[in-house]
Amino acid sequence: MAEGKPWLNNDLRTTFLGQNQERGPVSIKRTKINPRNAVLKSITDKADQAARNWHKTKDPKYKQEWYKILKEIPKERVDIYP
């Protein structure tokens, strides 16, 4: 290694800051999470796993579990006016 020369060439060094400067300003869109969607996602994930288990084993307990999980879905509010 020569004295006074950097070990790594500047062309090879990249950082996240450098990449952002090349692309310009980067903005992150912040979205508000709807609590109902979070609940539905959780229930859907559980139901999907129960369905996968039933498909693999054909055990009736997973089928009953799937129906039980679907009953946990909250009802839609009807009092929304047009």
NORCORVEN-V56342 format. One record per residue. N is the residue number from 1. SS is DSSP state (H for helix, E for strand, - for the rest). PHI is phi in whole degrees, -180 to 180 (999 if undefined). OMEGA is omega in whole degrees, 0 to 359 (none if undefined). Layout:
BEGIN
n=N ss=SS phi=PHI omega=OMEGA
n=N ss=SS phi=PHI omega=OMEGA
END
This chain:
BEGIN
n=1 ss=- phi=999 omega=181
n=2 ss=- phi=-78 omega=182
n=3 ss=- phi=-73 omega=178
n=4 ss=- phi=89 omega=179
n=5 ss=- phi=-105 omega=179
n=6 ss=- phi=-68 omega=181
n=7 ss=- phi=-67 omega=181
n=8 ss=- phi=-113 omega=181
n=9 ss=- phi=-64 omega=180
n=10 ss=- phi=-61 omega=180
n=11 ss=- phi=-67 omega=183
n=12 ss=- phi=-87 omega=181
n=13 ss=- phi=-82 omega=174
n=14 ss=- phi=-134 omega=175
n=15 ss=- phi=-129 omega=177
n=16 ss=H phi=-63 omega=179
n=17 ss=H phi=-63 omega=179
n=18 ss=H phi=-64 omega=180
n=19 ss=H phi=-66 omega=178
n=20 ss=H phi=-67 omega=179
n=21 ss=H phi=-67 omega=179
n=22 ss=H phi=-71 omega=182
n=23 ss=H phi=-83 omega=185
n=24 ss=- phi=102 omega=182
n=25 ss=- phi=-66 omega=180
n=26 ss=- phi=-112 omega=180
n=27 ss=- phi=-115 omega=179
n=28 ss=- phi=-111 omega=179
n=29 ss=- phi=-82 omega=178
n=30 ss=- phi=-97 omega=180
n=31 ss=- phi=-115 omega=178
n=32 ss=- phi=-84 omega=182
n=33 ss=- phi=-86 omega=178
n=34 ss=- phi=-79 omega=181
n=35 ss=H phi=-59 omega=178
n=36 ss=H phi=-63 omega=179
n=37 ss=H phi=-65 omega=179
n=38 ss=H phi=-66 omega=178
n=39 ss=H phi=-66 omega=180
n=40 ss=H phi=-63 omega=178
n=41 ss=H phi=-64 omega=179
n=42 ss=H phi=-63 omega=180
n=43 ss=H phi=-65 omega=180
n=44 ss=H phi=-63 omega=178
n=45 ss=H phi=-62 omega=178
n=46 ss=H phi=-64 omega=181
n=47 ss=H phi=-66 omega=178
n=48 ss=H phi=-63 omega=180
n=49 ss=H phi=-66 omega=178
n=50 ss=H phi=-64 omega=179
n=51 ss=H phi=-66 omega=177
n=52 ss=H phi=-62 omega=179
n=53 ss=H phi=-63 omega=179
n=54 ss=H phi=-65 omega=181
n=55 ss=H phi=-63 omega=180
n=56 ss=H phi=-72 omega=190
n=57 ss=H phi=-107 omega=186
n=58 ss=- phi=58 omega=179
n=59 ss=- phi=-83 omega=183
n=60 ss=H phi=-62 omega=181
n=61 ss=H phi=-65 omega=179
n=62 ss=H phi=-72 omega=177
n=63 ss=H phi=-66 omega=177
n=64 ss=H phi=-65 omega=178
n=65 ss=H phi=-62 omega=180
n=66 ss=H phi=-61 omega=179
n=67 ss=H phi=-64 omega=179
n=68 ss=H phi=-64 omega=179
n=69 ss=H phi=-66 omega=181
n=70 ss=H phi=-65 omega=178
n=71 ss=- phi=-71 omega=179
n=72 ss=- phi=-78 omega=182
n=73 ss=- phi=-64 omega=180
n=74 ss=- phi=-68 omega=180
n=75 ss=- phi=-75 omega=177
n=76 ss=- phi=-72 omega=175
n=77 ss=- phi=-76 omega=182
n=78 ss=- phi=-100 omega=185
n=79 ss=- phi=-83 omega=178
n=80 ss=- phi=-88 omega=182
n=81 ss=- phi=-89 omega=181
n=82 ss=- phi=-70 omega=none
END
